[in-house]
Amino acid sequence: MSVSVAAVQQRAPVSAPAFVRLLARLGDVGAPSAGPALSERLGQWIDWNRAIALSRALDAVPTPGSFPTQAEGEAAACARVRASLRTAIMRTDKLEKLTGEDFAPFRRHCVDLQRSLLASTGPLRGRLRDALATGSPEQARLAEVDAVMEMTLSPREHALLATTPTLLGQYFERLKRANADAPDDAWLPTFRRDLQDVLLAELDVRFHPIEALLAALRTSHVSGTP
């Protein structure tokens, strides 16, 4: 007897951010066991020379610069990029042409969109850092710290995000097997929606540091700092 789509999707809740919860459910992964504290994990990820760079960024006393006044312009640019990426993820014309015969076309679709997310969000983050670097000493320090953190954590982030297509592929195969008797790939619309949800969650993850930098840039603008 075949298993329903709902049965394949149902998993024990995972206490984690939305993106991780989605991947855990679709990848048929149980809730992760309690791991080491964040500070301990960072200590394992950061090698000694990058730890020195981070320490220097935290301890530095930057010289004051001119305060940025382009906060709203940068906010508008970020909003445009995010809306464009969301539109690309939500487009159904390409997805609806893909059948349930093989996951490979879905993998290419997912990887292409992930590359677009990376290519679009990276420059935004850099632009916001450049703007902060011309602001107050605190903002300049934040920009330097963010640059070091991105250099340190990006390789690990990229490696983890690269597993997304693999987990989606496993989910695809489970749905296909569980609904082998269903007519006309009735399970496929569910898979397409879940694929979009995962990519939307990844979009949110990639915008977290951008939103934090933008909030810091807006601080001086809103407060009317000269």
FENPE-V871570 format. One line per field, one symbol per residue. phi: phi as a letter, one per 30 degrees, with the letter a starting at -180 (. if undefined). Layout:
BEGIN
phi = ???
END
This chain:
BEGIN
phi = .dcdedddddbddcdaeedddddddddhcdddddcddedddddddcddddddddddddcdcdddbdddcceddddddddddddddddddddcddddddcddbdedddddddddddddddddedddddddddddccdedddddddddddddddceeddddddddedddddddeddddddbdcddhhdddedddddddddddddededceddddddddddeddddidd
END
